[in-house]
Amino acid sequence: MTATDNQDELEAQFAQWRQYVQRRRELRSSDADELEDHLRGSVDELVAAGLSADEAFLVAVKRMGSLDELSREFAREHSERLWKQLVLTGESGGAGADTRSRRDLWVMVACAVGAAASVKVPELFGIRLAEDGWFYGPNASLFALPWLAAYLGRR
């Protein structure tokens, strides 16, 4: 095999790997570019160390780990993207986005008030926070979680 054939075969392997990576919804095209750049760098290092192009590609892919691990790593490194998607209501300005934003704010405030009121409900039955703190500790999630679930479910 000539060097050109090896290079063409290696490029075909990169293309096949990239198609596989791009099937993951959580990875953007820029993420795939970054991963491919990392993979190409690893392959170049391994070829310089004496491995054939095919061997270097296989070793580099194995070292990168499974896509599930990569997805988790990207989620950790790019968590600000997730928060922006969850918090921001939309890129487009205009009256529709502003109305939705206000409505979401009011729903959030209503759910927060509902959670605060839920904490006070046990006092109607004579359970005081200062005297009966043992009751509030294990049940704290029951007061706020339904309101949080309602907000997120509506969202």
N, CA, C and O atoms as a GROMACS GRO file, in nm:
protein
  620
    1MET      N    1   0.083  -0.118   0.000
    1MET     CA    2   0.000   0.000   0.000
    1MET      C    3   0.088   0.125   0.000
    1MET      O    4   0.191   0.127   0.067
    2THR      N    5   0.048   0.225  -0.073
    2THR     CA    6   0.126   0.348  -0.077
    2THR      C    7   0.082   0.441   0.034
    2THR      O    8  -0.021   0.419   0.098
    3ALA      N    9   0.161   0.544   0.057
    3ALA     CA   10   0.128   0.641   0.161
    3ALA      C   11  -0.003   0.713   0.130
    3ALA      O   12  -0.079   0.746   0.221
    4THR      N   13  -0.029   0.737   0.002
    4THR     CA   14  -0.154   0.802  -0.038
    4THR      C   15  -0.273   0.712  -0.007
    4THR      O   16  -0.376   0.760   0.040
    5ASP      N   17  -0.259   0.582  -0.032
    5ASP     CA   18  -0.367   0.489   0.000
    5ASP      C   19  -0.392   0.484   0.150
    5ASP      O   20  -0.507   0.482   0.194
    6ASN      N   21  -0.283   0.483   0.229
    6ASN     CA   22  -0.296   0.483   0.375
    6ASN      C   23  -0.367   0.610   0.422
    6ASN      O   24  -0.454   0.605   0.510
    7GLN      N   25  -0.329   0.724   0.364
    7GLN     CA   26  -0.390   0.852   0.404
    7GLN      C   27  -0.539   0.855   0.366
    7GLN      O   28  -0.622   0.902   0.444
    8ASP      N   29  -0.570   0.804   0.247
    8ASP     CA   30  -0.710   0.800   0.204
    8ASP      C   31  -0.793   0.709   0.295
    8ASP      O   32  -0.906   0.742   0.331
    9GLU      N   33  -0.734   0.595   0.332
    9GLU     CA   34  -0.804   0.502   0.421
    9GLU      C   35  -0.823   0.564   0.559
    9GLU      O   36  -0.928   0.547   0.621
   10LEU      N   37  -0.722   0.634   0.607
   10LEU     CA   38  -0.731   0.699   0.737
   10LEU      C   39  -0.838   0.809   0.734
   10LEU      O   40  -0.916   0.823   0.829
   11GLU      N   41  -0.843   0.886   0.626
   11GLU     CA   42  -0.946   0.990   0.612
   11GLU      C   43  -1.085   0.927   0.608
   11GLU      O   44  -1.180   0.983   0.663
   12ALA      N   45  -1.098   0.812   0.544
   12ALA     CA   46  -1.226   0.742   0.541
   12ALA      C   47  -1.266   0.697   0.681
   12ALA      O   48  -1.384   0.703   0.718
   13GLN      N   49  -1.169   0.653   0.760
   13GLN     CA   50  -1.198   0.613   0.898
   13GLN      C   51  -1.241   0.734   0.981
   13GLN      O   52  -1.334   0.724   1.061
   14PHE      N   53  -1.174   0.849   0.961
   14PHE     CA   54  -1.214   0.970   1.032
   14PHE      C   55  -1.356   1.011   0.992
   14PHE      O   56  -1.435   1.050   1.078
   15ALA      N   57  -1.388   1.002   0.865
   15ALA     CA   58  -1.522   1.038   0.817
   15ALA      C   59  -1.628   0.945   0.878
   15ALA      O   60  -1.734   0.991   0.919
   16GLN      N   61  -1.598   0.816   0.882
   16GLN     CA   62  -1.692   0.720   0.941
   16GLN      C   63  -1.710   0.747   1.090
   16GLN      O   64  -1.822   0.742   1.141
   17TRP      N   65  -1.600   0.775   1.160
   17TRP     CA   66  -1.606   0.805   1.303
   17TRP      C   67  -1.687   0.932   1.325
   17TRP      O   68  -1.768   0.938   1.418
   18ARG      N   69  -1.666   1.035   1.243
   18ARG     CA   70  -1.737   1.162   1.257
   18ARG      C   71  -1.888   1.142   1.236
   18ARG      O   72  -1.968   1.201   1.309
   19GLN      N   73  -1.927   1.061   1.138
   19GLN     CA   74  -2.069   1.033   1.117
   19GLN      C   75  -2.129   0.967   1.241
   19GLN      O   76  -2.241   0.998   1.282
   20TYR      N   77  -2.054   0.875   1.299
   20TYR     CA   78  -2.101   0.807   1.420
   20TYR      C   79  -2.119   0.906   1.534
   20TYR      O   80  -2.219   0.902   1.606
   21VAL      N   81  -2.022   0.995   1.550
   21VAL     CA   82  -2.027   1.094   1.659
   21VAL      C   83  -2.141   1.192   1.638
   21VAL      O   84  -2.208   1.231   1.734
   22GLN      N   85  -2.166   1.232   1.515
   22GLN     CA   86  -2.268   1.332   1.488
   22GLN      C   87  -2.410   1.278   1.504
   22GLN      O   88  -2.505   1.356   1.502
   23ARG      N   89  -2.425   1.149   1.519
   23ARG     CA   90  -2.558   1.093   1.545
   23ARG      C   91  -2.603   1.124   1.688
   23ARG      O   92  -2.722   1.114   1.718
   24ARG      N   93  -2.510   1.162   1.774
   24ARG     CA   94  -2.545   1.196   1.911
   24ARG      C   95  -2.606   1.335   1.913
   24ARG      O   96  -2.541   1.431   1.872
   25ARG      N   97  -2.728   1.347   1.961
   25ARG     CA   98  -2.797   1.476   1.961
   25ARG      C   99  -2.730   1.577   2.053
   25ARG      O  100  -2.732   1.696   2.025
   26GLU      N  101  -2.670   1.530   2.163
   26GLU     CA  102  -2.615   1.624   2.260
   26GLU      C  103  -2.484   1.687   2.215
   26GLU      O  104  -2.436   1.782   2.276
   27LEU      N  105  -2.425   1.634   2.109
   27LEU     CA  106  -2.299   1.688   2.058
   27LEU      C  107  -2.327   1.775   1.936
   27LEU      O  108  -2.388   1.730   1.839
   28ARG      N  109  -2.282   1.898   1.942
   28ARG     CA  110  -2.295   1.989   1.828
   28ARG      C  111  -2.184   1.963   1.729
   28ARG      O  112  -2.091   1.886   1.755
   29SER      N  113  -2.196   2.027   1.615
   29SER     CA  114  -2.094   2.014   1.511
   29SER      C  115  -1.960   2.066   1.561
   29SER      O  116  -1.856   2.008   1.530
   30SER      N  117  -1.962   2.175   1.638
   30SER     CA  118  -1.837   2.230   1.692
   30SER      C  119  -1.774   2.132   1.792
   30SER      O  120  -1.652   2.122   1.801
   31ASP      N  121  -1.858   2.060   1.867
   31ASP     CA  122  -1.807   1.959   1.959
   31ASP      C  123  -1.741   1.845   1.883
   31ASP      O  124  -1.635   1.795   1.921
   32ALA      N  125  -1.806   1.804   1.773
   32ALA     CA  126  -1.748   1.697   1.690
   32ALA      C  127  -1.616   1.743   1.630
   32ALA      O  128  -1.522   1.664   1.619
   33ASP      N  129  -1.608   1.870   1.590
   33ASP     CA  130  -1.482   1.925   1.538
   33ASP      C  131  -1.373   1.917   1.644
   33ASP      O  132  -1.259   1.879   1.615
   34GLU      N  133  -1.408   1.954   1.767
   34GLU     CA  134  -1.310   1.950   1.876
   34GLU      C  135  -1.264   1.808   1.904
   34GLU      O  136  -1.145   1.783   1.923
   35LEU      N  137  -1.358   1.715   1.906
   35LEU     CA  138  -1.323   1.574   1.928
   35LEU      C  139  -1.236   1.521   1.816
   35LEU      O  140  -1.138   1.450   1.840
   36GLU      N  141  -1.272   1.555   1.693
   36GLU     CA  142  -1.195   1.507   1.580
   36GLU      C  143  -1.053   1.564   1.583
   36GLU      O  144  -0.957   1.495   1.551
   37ASP      N  145  -1.041   1.691   1.621
   37ASP     CA  146  -0.909   1.752   1.632
   37ASP      C  147  -0.824   1.679   1.736
   37ASP      O  148  -0.706   1.652   1.715
   38HIS      N  149  -0.887   1.646   1.849
   38HIS     CA  150  -0.818   1.571   1.954
   38HIS      C  151  -0.777   1.432   1.903
   38HIS      O  152  -0.666   1.386   1.928
   39LEU      N  153  -0.868   1.367   1.832
   39LEU     CA  154  -0.841   1.234   1.777
   39LEU      C  155  -0.726   1.240   1.676
   39LEU      O  156  -0.637   1.156   1.678
   40ARG      N  157  -0.730   1.340   1.588
   40ARG     CA  158  -0.624   1.353   1.488
   40ARG      C  159  -0.488   1.377   1.554
   40ARG      O  160  -0.387   1.323   1.510
   41GLY      N  161  -0.486   1.458   1.659
   41GLY     CA  162  -0.361   1.482   1.732
   41GLY      C  163  -0.308   1.354   1.795
   41GLY      O  164  -0.187   1.328   1.792
   42SER      N  165  -0.398   1.275   1.852
   42SER     CA  166  -0.357   1.148   1.913
   42SER      C  167  -0.304   1.052   1.807
   42SER      O  168  -0.204   0.983   1.830
   43VAL      N  169  -0.370   1.046   1.692
   43VAL     CA  170  -0.326   0.957   1.584
   43VAL      C  171  -0.187   1.002   1.536
   43VAL      O  172  -0.100   0.918   1.515
   44ASP      N  173  -0.168   1.132   1.518
   44ASP     CA  174  -0.037   1.182   1.474
   44ASP      C  175   0.074   1.144   1.572
   44ASP      O  176   0.183   1.105   1.530
   45GLU      N  177   0.046   1.157   1.702
   45GLU     CA  178   0.146   1.122   1.804
   45GLU      C  179   0.180   0.973   1.798
   45GLU      O  180   0.296   0.934   1.808
   46LEU      N  181   0.077   0.890   1.780
   46LEU     CA  182   0.099   0.745   1.776
   46LEU      C  183   0.172   0.702   1.649
   46LEU      O  184   0.255   0.611   1.652
   47VAL      N  185   0.142   0.766   1.537
   47VAL     CA  186   0.214   0.737   1.413
   47VAL      C  187   0.361   0.778   1.428
   47VAL      O  188   0.450   0.707   1.383
   48ALA      N  189   0.385   0.893   1.491
   48ALA     CA  190   0.523   0.939   1.514
   48ALA      C  191   0.597   0.843   1.607
   48ALA      O  192   0.720   0.832   1.600
   49ALA      N  193   0.523   0.772   1.694
   49ALA     CA  194   0.584   0.676   1.786
   49ALA      C  195   0.612   0.542   1.718
   49ALA      O  196   0.676   0.455   1.777
   50GLY      N  197   0.564   0.526   1.592
   50GLY     CA  198   0.598   0.406   1.519
   50GLY      C  199   0.483   0.315   1.484
   50GLY      O  200   0.505   0.212   1.421
   51LEU      N  201   0.360   0.347   1.522
   51LEU     CA  202   0.246   0.264   1.487
   51LEU      C  203   0.202   0.292   1.344
   51LEU      O  204   0.226   0.401   1.291
   52SER      N  205   0.138   0.195   1.282
   52SER     CA  206   0.081   0.219   1.150
   52SER      C  207  -0.041   0.309   1.167
   52SER      O  208  -0.092   0.324   1.278
   53ALA      N  209  -0.088   0.367   1.058
   53ALA     CA  210  -0.202   0.459   1.064
   53ALA      C  211  -0.327   0.389   1.118
   53ALA      O  212  -0.399   0.446   1.200
   54ASP      N  213  -0.353   0.266   1.072
   54ASP     CA  214  -0.469   0.191   1.120
   54ASP      C  215  -0.461   0.163   1.270
   54ASP      O  216  -0.557   0.182   1.344
   55GLU      N  217  -0.344   0.116   1.312
   55GLU     CA  218  -0.324   0.086   1.455
   55GLU      C  219  -0.337   0.213   1.538
   55GLU      O  220  -0.400   0.213   1.644
   56ALA      N  221  -0.277   0.321   1.489
   56ALA     CA  222  -0.283   0.447   1.563
   56ALA      C  223  -0.427   0.495   1.577
   56ALA      O  224  -0.467   0.543   1.683
   57PHE      N  225  -0.506   0.482   1.470
   57PHE     CA  226  -0.646   0.525   1.475
   57PHE      C  227  -0.723   0.444   1.578
   57PHE      O  228  -0.796   0.501   1.660
   58LEU      N  229  -0.706   0.311   1.574
   58LEU     CA  230  -0.778   0.225   1.669
   58LEU      C  231  -0.739   0.254   1.813
   58LEU      O  232  -0.825   0.260   1.901
   59VAL      N  233  -0.610   0.271   1.838
   59VAL     CA  234  -0.563   0.300   1.974
   59VAL      C  235  -0.615   0.435   2.020
   59VAL      O  236  -0.658   0.449   2.134
   60ALA      N  237  -0.612   0.536   1.932
   60ALA     CA  238  -0.658   0.670   1.969
   60ALA      C  239  -0.807   0.671   2.002
   60ALA      O  240  -0.849   0.735   2.098
   61VAL      N  241  -0.886   0.600   1.921
   61VAL     CA  242  -1.029   0.593   1.948
   61VAL      C  243  -1.054   0.522   2.080
   61VAL      O  244  -1.138   0.566   2.160
   62LYS      N  245  -0.982   0.415   2.105
   62LYS     CA  246  -0.999   0.341   2.231
   62LYS      C  247  -0.962   0.429   2.350
   62LYS      O  248  -1.028   0.426   2.454
   63ARG      N  249  -0.855   0.507   2.335
   63ARG     CA  250  -0.814   0.594   2.445
   63ARG      C  251  -0.916   0.704   2.473
   63ARG      O  252  -0.930   0.749   2.587
   64MET      N  253  -0.986   0.746   2.369
   64MET     CA  254  -1.087   0.851   2.390
   64MET      C  255  -1.204   0.799   2.473
   64MET      O  256  -1.272   0.878   2.539
   65GLY      N  257  -1.228   0.671   2.471
   65GLY     CA  258  -1.335   0.613   2.550
   65GLY      C  259  -1.464   0.605   2.471
   65GLY      O  260  -1.470   0.643   2.355
   66SER      N  261  -1.566   0.554   2.536
   66SER     CA  262  -1.696   0.539   2.470
   66SER      C  263  -1.763   0.675   2.454
   66SER      O  264  -1.728   0.771   2.522
   67LEU      N  265  -1.860   0.681   2.364
   67LEU     CA  266  -1.931   0.806   2.343
   67LEU      C  267  -2.012   0.846   2.464
   67LEU      O  268  -2.033   0.966   2.488
   68ASP      N  269  -2.060   0.750   2.543
   68ASP     CA  270  -2.133   0.786   2.664
   68ASP      C  271  -2.043   0.859   2.761
   68ASP      O  272  -2.083   0.958   2.822
   69GLU      N  273  -1.920   0.810   2.775
   69GLU     CA  274  -1.824   0.879   2.862
   69GLU      C  275  -1.792   1.016   2.806
   69GLU      O  276  -1.784   1.114   2.881
   70LEU      N  277  -1.774   1.024   2.674
   70LEU     CA  278  -1.746   1.153   2.611
   70LEU      C  279  -1.863   1.249   2.629
   70LEU      O  280  -1.842   1.368   2.654
   71SER      N  281  -1.983   1.199   2.616
   71SER     CA  282  -2.101   1.284   2.632
   71SER      C  283  -2.108   1.340   2.774
   71SER      O  284  -2.139   1.457   2.793
   72ARG      N  285  -2.080   1.254   2.872
   72ARG     CA  286  -2.080   1.301   3.010
   72ARG      C  287  -1.971   1.406   3.032
   72ARG      O  288  -1.994   1.507   3.099
   73GLU      N  289  -1.853   1.382   2.976
   73GLU     CA  290  -1.743   1.477   2.990
   73GLU      C  291  -1.780   1.610   2.926
   73GLU      O  292  -1.754   1.716   2.984
   74PHE      N  293  -1.839   1.606   2.806
   74PHE     CA  294  -1.880   1.730   2.742
   74PHE      C  295  -1.989   1.799   2.821
   74PHE      O  296  -1.990   1.922   2.829
   75ALA      N  297  -2.079   1.724   2.880
   75ALA     CA  298  -2.184   1.785   2.961
   75ALA      C  299  -2.124   1.858   3.080
   75ALA      O  300  -2.169   1.967   3.115
   76ARG      N  301  -2.021   1.799   3.141
   76ARG     CA  302  -1.955   1.867   3.253
   76ARG      C  303  -1.883   1.992   3.206
   76ARG      O  304  -1.893   2.098   3.269
   77GLU      N  305  -1.810   1.981   3.095
   77GLU     CA  306  -1.731   2.095   3.048
   77GLU      C  307  -1.817   2.204   2.988
   77GLU      O  308  -1.780   2.322   2.994
   78HIS      N  309  -1.930   2.168   2.930
   78HIS     CA  310  -2.015   2.267   2.864
   78HIS      C  311  -2.148   2.282   2.938
   78HIS      O  312  -2.252   2.301   2.874
   79SER      N  313  -2.145   2.274   3.069
   79SER     CA  314  -2.269   2.282   3.145
   79SER      C  315  -2.334   2.419   3.132
   79SER      O  316  -2.455   2.431   3.147
   80GLU      N  317  -2.254   2.522   3.105
   80GLU     CA  318  -2.314   2.655   3.090
   80GLU      C  319  -2.411   2.658   2.973
   80GLU      O  320  -2.508   2.734   2.975
   81ARG      N  321  -2.387   2.576   2.872
   81ARG     CA  322  -2.478   2.568   2.758
   81ARG      C  323  -2.612   2.513   2.803
   81ARG      O  324  -2.717   2.563   2.762
   82LEU      N  325  -2.610   2.411   2.887
   82LEU     CA  326  -2.734   2.352   2.937
   82LEU      C  327  -2.811   2.455   3.019
   82LEU      O  328  -2.932   2.469   3.002
   83TRP      N  329  -2.743   2.526   3.107
   83TRP     CA  330  -2.811   2.625   3.189
   83TRP      C  331  -2.871   2.736   3.103
   83TRP      O  332  -2.980   2.784   3.132
   84LYS      N  333  -2.799   2.776   2.999
   84LYS     CA  334  -2.853   2.879   2.910
   84LYS      C  335  -2.979   2.828   2.842
   84LYS      O  336  -3.075   2.902   2.826
   85GLN      N  337  -2.979   2.701   2.801
   85GLN     CA  338  -3.096   2.646   2.735
   85GLN      C  339  -3.214   2.635   2.831
   85GLN      O  340  -3.329   2.655   2.791
   86LEU      N  341  -3.187   2.603   2.957
   86LEU     CA  342  -3.295   2.589   3.054
   86LEU      C  343  -3.350   2.723   3.100
   86LEU      O  344  -3.470   2.737   3.122
   87VAL      N  345  -3.261   2.821   3.115
   87VAL     CA  346  -3.302   2.949   3.174
   87VAL      C  347  -3.356   3.045   3.070
   87VAL      O  348  -3.458   3.109   3.093
   88LEU      N  349  -3.288   3.057   2.957
   88LEU     CA  350  -3.331   3.152   2.857
   88LEU      C  351  -3.455   3.101   2.786
   88LEU      O  352  -3.466   2.982   2.758
   89THR      N  353  -3.546   3.191   2.757
   89THR     CA  354  -3.671   3.148   2.695
   89THR      C  355  -3.662   3.146   2.545
   89THR      O  356  -3.745   3.082   2.479
   90GLY      N  357  -3.566   3.212   2.489
   90GLY     CA  358  -3.552   3.211   2.344
   90GLY      C  359  -3.455   3.317   2.298
   90GLY      O  360  -3.435   3.418   2.366
   91GLU      N  361  -3.397   3.294   2.184
   91GLU     CA  362  -3.302   3.389   2.127
   91GLU      C  363  -3.374   3.508   2.066
   91GLU      O  364  -3.324   3.620   2.070
   92SER      N  365  -3.491   3.484   2.008
   92SER     CA  366  -3.558   3.590   1.936
   92SER      C  367  -3.620   3.688   2.034
   92SER      O  368  -3.682   3.649   2.133
   93GLY      N  369  -3.601   3.814   2.004
   93GLY     CA  370  -3.665   3.916   2.085
   93GLY      C  371  -3.809   3.927   2.041
   93GLY      O  372  -3.859   3.842   1.968
   94GLY      N  373  -3.875   4.030   2.084
   94GLY     CA  374  -4.010   4.051   2.038
   94GLY      C  375  -4.111   4.031   2.148
   94GLY      O  376  -4.078   3.991   2.260
   95ALA      N  377  -4.234   4.061   2.115
   95ALA     CA  378  -4.341   4.060   2.215
   95ALA      C  379  -4.371   3.919   2.265
   95ALA      O  380  -4.402   3.902   2.383
   96GLY      N  381  -4.364   3.818   2.178
   96GLY     CA  382  -4.396   3.682   2.219
   96GLY      C  383  -4.300   3.629   2.323
   96GLY      O  384  -4.342   3.567   2.421
   97ALA      N  385  -4.171   3.655   2.304
   97ALA     CA  386  -4.071   3.609   2.401
   97ALA      C  387  -4.086   3.683   2.532
   97ALA      O  388  -4.069   3.625   2.639
   98ASP      N  389  -4.117   3.814   2.524
   98ASP     CA  390  -4.131   3.894   2.646
   98ASP      C  391  -4.252   3.850   2.726
   98ASP      O  392  -4.246   3.842   2.848
   99THR      N  393  -4.363   3.821   2.658
   99THR     CA  394  -4.484   3.774   2.726
   99THR      C  395  -4.461   3.640   2.792
   99THR      O  396  -4.503   3.617   2.905
  100ARG      N  397  -4.394   3.550   2.721
  100ARG     CA  398  -4.365   3.418   2.777
  100ARG      C  399  -4.273   3.431   2.898
  100ARG      O  400  -4.291   3.361   2.998
  101SER      N  401  -4.176   3.519   2.889
  101SER     CA  402  -4.082   3.538   2.999
  101SER      C  403  -4.155   3.588   3.123
  101SER      O  404  -4.130   3.540   3.234
  102ARG      N  405  -4.244   3.684   3.106
  102ARG     CA  406  -4.322   3.735   3.220
  102ARG      C  407  -4.412   3.628   3.279
  102ARG      O  408  -4.422   3.614   3.401
  103ARG      N  409  -4.475   3.552   3.192
  103ARG     CA  410  -4.565   3.445   3.239
  103ARG      C  411  -4.486   3.341   3.317
  103ARG      O  412  -4.530   3.295   3.422
  104ASP      N  413  -4.367   3.304   3.266
  104ASP     CA  414  -4.283   3.208   3.338
  104ASP      C  415  -4.239   3.263   3.472
  104ASP      O  416  -4.231   3.189   3.571
  105LEU      N  417  -4.210   3.392   3.477
  105LEU     CA  418  -4.171   3.455   3.604
  105LEU      C  419  -4.285   3.445   3.705
  105LEU      O  420  -4.262   3.411   3.821
  106TRP      N  421  -4.406   3.475   3.662
  106TRP     CA  422  -4.520   3.469   3.754
  106TRP      C  423  -4.548   3.326   3.800
  106TRP      O  424  -4.583   3.304   3.916
  107VAL      N  425  -4.533   3.232   3.711
  107VAL     CA  426  -4.552   3.091   3.749
  107VAL      C  427  -4.445   3.050   3.850
  107VAL      O  428  -4.474   2.980   3.947
  108MET      N  429  -4.322   3.094   3.826
  108MET     CA  430  -4.213   3.061   3.919
  108MET      C  431  -4.239   3.122   4.057
  108MET      O  432  -4.220   3.056   4.159
  109VAL      N  433  -4.283   3.248   4.059
  109VAL     CA  434  -4.313   3.314   4.187
  109VAL      C  435  -4.428   3.242   4.258
  109VAL      O  436  -4.423   3.221   4.379
  110ALA      N  437  -4.531   3.204   4.183
  110ALA     CA  438  -4.645   3.133   4.243
  110ALA      C  439  -4.601   3.000   4.302
  110ALA      O  440  -4.646   2.961   4.410
  111CYS      N  441  -4.515   2.928   4.231
  111CYS     CA  442  -4.466   2.800   4.282
  111CYS      C  443  -4.379   2.820   4.406
  111CYS      O  444  -4.384   2.739   4.498
  112ALA      N  445  -4.299   2.925   4.408
  112ALA     CA  446  -4.217   2.954   4.526
  112ALA      C  447  -4.304   2.988   4.647
  112ALA      O  448  -4.278   2.944   4.758
  113VAL      N  449  -4.408   3.067   4.624
  113VAL     CA  450  -4.502   3.100   4.733
  113VAL      C  451  -4.574   2.974   4.779
  113VAL      O  452  -4.594   2.955   4.899
  114GLY      N  453  -4.613   2.888   4.685
  114GLY     CA  454  -4.678   2.762   4.722
  114GLY      C  455  -4.587   2.673   4.806
  114GLY      O  456  -4.632   2.610   4.901
  115ALA      N  457  -4.458   2.668   4.770
  115ALA     CA  458  -4.364   2.588   4.848
  115ALA      C  459  -4.347   2.646   4.988
  115ALA      O  460  -4.341   2.572   5.086
  116ALA      N  461  -4.338   2.778   4.997
  116ALA     CA  462  -4.326   2.842   5.129
  116ALA      C  463  -4.450   2.817   5.214
  116ALA      O  464  -4.440   2.792   5.334
  117ALA      N  465  -4.567   2.824   5.152
  117ALA     CA  466  -4.691   2.798   5.225
  117ALA      C  467  -4.698   2.652   5.270
  117ALA      O  468  -4.749   2.622   5.378
  118SER      N  469  -4.646   2.562   5.187
  118SER     CA  470  -4.647   2.419   5.223
  118SER      C  471  -4.566   2.392   5.348
  118SER      O  472  -4.599   2.303   5.426
  119VAL      N  473  -4.460   2.468   5.368
  119VAL     CA  474  -4.378   2.450   5.488
  119VAL      C  475  -4.457   2.489   5.612
  119VAL      O  476  -4.434   2.435   5.720
  120LYS      N  477  -4.549   2.583   5.597
  120LYS     CA  478  -4.629   2.630   5.711
  120LYS      C  479  -4.750   2.542   5.742
  120LYS      O  480  -4.808   2.554   5.850
  121VAL      N  481  -4.788   2.453   5.651
  121VAL     CA  482  -4.907   2.369   5.672
  121VAL      C  483  -4.897   2.284   5.799
  121VAL      O  484  -4.997   2.276   5.871
  122PRO      N  485  -4.783   2.222   5.832
  122PRO     CA  486  -4.778   2.142   5.955
  122PRO      C  487  -4.809   2.223   6.082
  122PRO      O  488  -4.852   2.166   6.182
  123GLU      N  489  -4.789   2.354   6.078
  123GLU     CA  490  -4.821   2.437   6.195
  123GLU      C  491  -4.971   2.440   6.221
  123GLU      O  492  -5.013   2.462   6.334
  124LEU      N  493  -5.051   2.418   6.118
  124LEU     CA  494  -5.196   2.412   6.137
  124LEU      C  495  -5.235   2.293   6.224
  124LEU      O  496  -5.341   2.292   6.287
  125PHE      N  497  -5.147   2.191   6.226
  125PHE     CA  498  -5.172   2.071   6.305
  125PHE      C  499  -5.090   2.067   6.433
  125PHE      O  500  -5.080   1.963   6.498
  126GLY      N  501  -5.031   2.180   6.469
  126GLY     CA  502  -4.960   2.191   6.596
  126GLY      C  503  -4.815   2.148   6.592
  126GLY      O  504  -4.753   2.133   6.698
  127ILE      N  505  -4.758   2.127   6.476
  127ILE     CA  506  -4.617   2.088   6.465
  127ILE      C  507  -4.537   2.214   6.436
  127ILE      O  508  -4.546   2.272   6.328
  128ARG      N  509  -4.457   2.255   6.535
  128ARG     CA  510  -4.379   2.378   6.523
  128ARG      C  511  -4.235   2.344   6.486
  128ARG      O  512  -4.180   2.244   6.532
  129LEU      N  513  -4.176   2.428   6.400
  129LEU     CA  514  -4.039   2.405   6.354
  129LEU      C  515  -3.941   2.409   6.470
  129LEU      O  516  -3.851   2.325   6.477
  130ALA      N  517  -3.956   2.504   6.561
  130ALA     CA  518  -3.863   2.518   6.672
  130ALA      C  519  -3.872   2.400   6.769
  130ALA      O  520  -3.771   2.356   6.823
  131GLU      N  521  -3.992   2.348   6.791
  131GLU     CA  522  -4.010   2.240   6.888
  131GLU      C  523  -3.999   2.100   6.824
  131GLU      O  524  -3.948   2.008   6.887
  132ASP      N  525  -4.047   2.086   6.702
  132ASP     CA  526  -4.054   1.955   6.637
  132ASP      C  527  -3.970   1.952   6.509
  132ASP      O  528  -4.019   1.916   6.403
  133GLY      N  529  -3.845   1.991   6.521
  133GLY     CA  530  -3.756   1.994   6.406
  133GLY      C  531  -3.736   1.857   6.344
  133GLY      O  532  -3.704   1.847   6.225
  134TRP      N  533  -3.754   1.752   6.422
  134TRP     CA  534  -3.737   1.616   6.371
  134TRP      C  535  -3.835   1.586   6.258
  134TRP      O  536  -3.805   1.504   6.171
  135PHE      N  537  -3.951   1.650   6.258
  135PHE     CA  538  -4.051   1.627   6.154
  135PHE      C  539  -4.010   1.693   6.021
  135PHE      O  540  -4.030   1.636   5.914
  136TYR      N  541  -3.954   1.811   6.029
  136TYR     CA  542  -3.922   1.887   5.908
  136TYR      C  543  -3.803   1.829   5.832
  136TYR      O  544  -3.803   1.831   5.709
  137GLY      N  545  -3.703   1.778   5.901
  137GLY     CA  546  -3.583   1.727   5.835
  137GLY      C  547  -3.612   1.621   5.730
  137GLY      O  548  -3.579   1.640   5.613
  138PRO      N  549  -3.673   1.508   5.769
  138PRO     CA  550  -3.697   1.403   5.669
  138PRO      C  551  -3.806   1.438   5.567
  138PRO      O  552  -3.812   1.377   5.461
  139ASN      N  553  -3.891   1.534   5.598
  139ASN     CA  554  -4.003   1.565   5.510
  139ASN      C  555  -3.985   1.695   5.432
  139ASN      O  556  -4.078   1.738   5.363
  140ALA      N  557  -3.871   1.757   5.440
  140ALA     CA  558  -3.849   1.885   5.373
  140ALA      C  559  -3.871   1.876   5.223
  140ALA      O  560  -3.926   1.968   5.162
  141SER      N  561  -3.829   1.767   5.163
  141SER     CA  562  -3.845   1.755   5.018
  141SER      C  563  -3.992   1.745   4.978
  141SER      O  564  -4.028   1.783   4.866
  142LEU      N  565  -4.076   1.696   5.065
  142LEU     CA  566  -4.219   1.684   5.034
  142LEU      C  567  -4.287   1.820   5.025
  142LEU      O  568  -4.392   1.833   4.962
  143PHE      N  569  -4.229   1.920   5.088
  143PHE     CA  570  -4.289   2.053   5.084
  143PHE      C  571  -4.255   2.125   4.954
  143PHE      O  572  -4.342   2.191   4.896
  144ALA      N  573  -4.132   2.114   4.907
  144ALA     CA  574  -4.088   2.192   4.790
  144ALA      C  575  -4.092   2.113   4.660
  144ALA      O  576  -4.117   2.171   4.554
  145LEU      N  577  -4.070   1.983   4.666
  145LEU     CA  578  -4.057   1.904   4.544
  145LEU      C  579  -4.182   1.907   4.454
  145LEU      O  580  -4.166   1.919   4.332
  146PRO      N  581  -4.303   1.896   4.507
  146PRO     CA  582  -4.420   1.902   4.418
  146PRO      C  583  -4.430   2.036   4.343
  146PRO      O  584  -4.471   2.040   4.227
  147TRP      N  585  -4.393   2.144   4.409
  147TRP     CA  586  -4.398   2.276   4.345
  147TRP      C  587  -4.291   2.289   4.239
  147TRP      O  588  -4.315   2.346   4.132
  148LEU      N  589  -4.174   2.236   4.268
  148LEU     CA  590  -4.067   2.238   4.168
  148LEU      C  591  -4.105   2.152   4.048
  148LEU      O  592  -4.082   2.191   3.933
  149ALA      N  593  -4.162   2.035   4.073
  149ALA     CA  594  -4.206   1.948   3.964
  149ALA      C  595  -4.316   2.014   3.881
  149ALA      O  596  -4.318   2.001   3.759
  150ALA      N  597  -4.405   2.085   3.947
  150ALA     CA  598  -4.511   2.154   3.875
  150ALA      C  599  -4.453   2.263   3.784
  150ALA      O  600  -4.495   2.278   3.670
  151TYR      N  601  -4.358   2.338   3.836
  151TYR     CA  602  -4.296   2.443   3.754
  151TYR      C  603  -4.222   2.382   3.634
  151TYR      O  604  -4.239   2.427   3.521
  152LEU      N  605  -4.140   2.281   3.661
  152LEU     CA  606  -4.064   2.220   3.552
  152LEU      C  607  -4.156   2.148   3.453
  152LEU      O  608  -4.129   2.149   3.333
  153GLY      N  609  -4.261   2.088   3.501
  153GLY     CA  610  -4.356   2.022   3.414
  153GLY      C  611  -4.427   2.122   3.322
  153GLY      O  612  -4.448   2.093   3.205
  154ARG      N  613  -4.461   2.236   3.375
  154ARG     CA  614  -4.524   2.339   3.294
  154ARG      C  615  -4.426   2.396   3.195
  154ARG      O  616  -4.462   2.428   3.082
  155ARG      N  617  -4.304   2.408   3.238
  155ARG     CA  618  -4.199   2.467   3.154
  155ARG      C  619  -4.172   2.377   3.035
  155ARG      O  620  -4.087   2.409   2.952
   0.00000   0.00000   0.00000
